Amino acid sequence: MSGAERGDKKFLEERGFGQTLGFGTHPALLVVDLIMAFTDAARPLGSNLDSQIAATNRLIEAVRRRGAPIIFTTVSYSDPGLKDAGVWGLKMKGTSSLIEKGDGPSLDPRLDKAAGDPILSKKYASCFFGTDLVPRLVTDAVDTLIIAGCTTSGCVRASAVDAIQYGFRPIVVPEAVGDRSQAAHDQSLADLHWKYADVVPLAATLDYLNGEDRA
């Protein structure tokens, strides 16, 4: 940790940032956009997320054992001209790899998805924006949203911020989220920790899901 980082940490801690939200009693797992367009490093929007997929599968196994909901998400556009991507479609040339007629929006086949697990399709960063995610979670009485997927600085961060704004406890698992940029990944995790979410290591999250943190 650099001197500037130590200074930032001291400054924020002194002012009460980074308080712990803690786990609730009814979790759900949100697997954000681990799709071919993002997990194939050879594609315009892709990067190597092998370790994140492995960590996510461990979360999936534990959540499924607990009987809690699992929701997968994808980004998909139906218009060949990306009109349904709005202005955002102009920002990255690689957005064209997310047109639904290709395999870009398809979930990475290495994920342990079961037949009954829902796939929520979205068009923008947050999994909440323009989707029915809130009523899905409310129907299942979810109070804790465990978040895996990509990218840390984009869709993961946007979804975590919206989660806390809607009254859910966002738990971001650092081993299960990834980004094309290591710097963006690190900074986003730090910012989420200080202001919007609990950044909880995989082992501790698995302990919670397995009931090992409960009296």
N, C-alpha and C positions, 0 to 999 in steps of 0.2 A: 504494500500500500504506500503510495507516494505521500509526501508531506501535505500536498493540497487535499488529497483524499482524506487523510487523517483530520485535517482541519474542517473539512465539510462534515465528516462524521460527528466530530465534537460539537460543531455548531448546531446540527440538526437534533442530536440527542439532547442538548441543553434546552432546546425549545420544544421538546416533547413529540417530535416526529418519530415514526416507526413503532408506534404502539402495537401490541399483539391483538389481533381480532380473535384468534383461537378458532378451533373447529366447533361447529354446531353438532346437531344430532342426526340430521338427515342430509347426507351428501349426495351429490351427483358428479359424474365425471364428464367434462367437456373436452373432446378431442378436436382441436382446432386445425383444420385444413392440412392434415397430413395426406396430401393428394399428390398424384404423379407429377404435376407441374412444379411442385415445390420440393419433392423428395428425390427427384432425379437430377443430380448435379450437372448433367449435360444440357439441361433445358434452360431457357433464358431466365426464368424465375427460380431455378432450382439451387439446392445446396445439399451437402452430405448430412443427412439427418439419421444415419443408421443407429447411433447410440440413443437418440431421442425416441425412435420407434421402439427400440428394445425396452427402454424405461417405461414408455407408455403402455406397452403390453403387460408389464408387471402391474401397473395401476389397473388396467382393464381386468386382469385376473382377480385382483383383490376386491375391486368394486363389484364384479359379478358374483363373487362368493358372498359378499355382504347383501346382495339382492338390491343394490341401489341402481338408479338410472345411469345409462351411458348414452351420450349424444355425440355423434360424429358430425362434423361440418365440412362443407366444401364451398368453393367459389366457382360459379358457373354463369356463363352468359349465352343467351339464346340468339341474339342478333349478330350476324356475321360482321356487321359494321361496328359492333360494340356500343350501339346506342343505349343499351340497358346498363352499360358501365358508367354512363354520365361523363362528367369532366374527368373523373378519376382515370378513365380509360385512356386519357391523353398523357398521363404522367409517366407510364411505363410501357415501353414497346412490347414487353413480354406478356402483357395482358391478353394478347391475341391467343396465347396458349391455353386460355381458360374457356374457350368457346366449347359449348356442351357437345358438339358433334365429334370432338376429338376425345382423347383419353386423359387430357390434362386435369379435368375435374374429378376423375375417378380416385377413390381411396387407394392408398398404397396397399397392395395385396398382402404385405407382411403384417398388417394390423390384424389383431385377433377379433375381428368383428363377427358377431353372431347374426343369424338371419333376422331376428326381431329388433336389432338395434337401429334406431332411427338415424337418418342422414338429413341434416338440416342444410338447405341450399341458401346461400347468401350472395350478395353482389358487392358488398362493401366490407370494411375492416372488422367492425364489431359484429359478433355473432348475435347481438340483440337488435341491430338496426334493420328494420324492415322484415323481421322474422317473427315467428310465434314462440320464441324461446321463453319469454317470461311466463305465459300461461302454461307451457309445458312444465316448467319448474314449480310453479305455484300448485298445479294439480297434484304433483307428487310431494307437496309439502317440503320441498328442498330449502335448506337454509345455508348450505355450504357448497360452493362450486369449486371443485378441484379442476385445474386447468393444465392441459398438456397441449403440445402442438407447435405451430409456427405461424408467423414469425414473432419472436419475442417483442420486437420493437413495433410491430404492426398489429396484426389481428389478435395476438395474445394480449398485448397491452390494452388495446381498445376494448376488448371483451372484459378484461379485469376491471377497468375503470367503469364501464357500464354496469357490471355486476354489483359493485358496491353502491352505485347510484340507485339501483333497483332494490337494494336491501339484502343482497346475498353476501355471504362471506367468501371473498375470492382467495383461493389457495393456489399459488403458482408453484409448480414443482420444477426447480431449476434444471435437473437432469433430463426432464421430459419436454423442455422447450428449447427451440433453436432459432438461429437467424443466419442470414447470409454474411452479416458483419459481426465479428466478435465484439468490437467496441460498442456497437448498438445493442447487442445482447446484454453485455455487462451493465451498461448505463441504464437500460430499461429495467433490468432486475433491481438495480439499486433504487431507481425512482419509484417502482412499484412497492418496494419494501418500505420506503419512507412515507408514502402517501396513500396508497390505494389497496394494498393486498398484503397477505402474509406470504413470504417466500419460504417455503418449507421443504427441506431436503426429502428425497425419495424415501429414505429409510424411515423417517419420522411419519411421513404420510401413510406409508404401509402399516406402521404400527397402529396408527389411528384407525385405518380401515379394518385391520385385523382385531381391533378391540383391545390392543395391548396397552393403550394409554388410559383406559377406563378403569375405575375402581371396581 
